[in-house]
Amino acid sequence: MKRLRTYIGEVIIELKKANWPWDPKEKGFAKYKELIDSTIVVFIAMLLLGAFVAFFDTAFRGAFEALAKWIAG
């Protein structure tokens, strides 16, 4: 039981050291501004990467099919 208390105490100490992505003094949605901004950046990056992969997938599909037919004989 003592080891569990020690572990929980150390976890609490480390969590107090953490830099959380919100300002505890703010109220409402302003409190989570950095978190929301980061989420938007990640979402936009996912959309751009998806569009990039989809473009090259469709652009080279014909070339790969022709190459496969040529190799198959």
Secondary structure as GFF3:
##gff-version 3
##sequence-region A 1 73
A	DSSP	alpha_helix	2	17	.	.	.	ID=ss1
A	DSSP	three_ten_helix	28	32	.	.	.	ID=ss2
A	DSSP	alpha_helix	33	72	.	.	.	ID=ss3
###
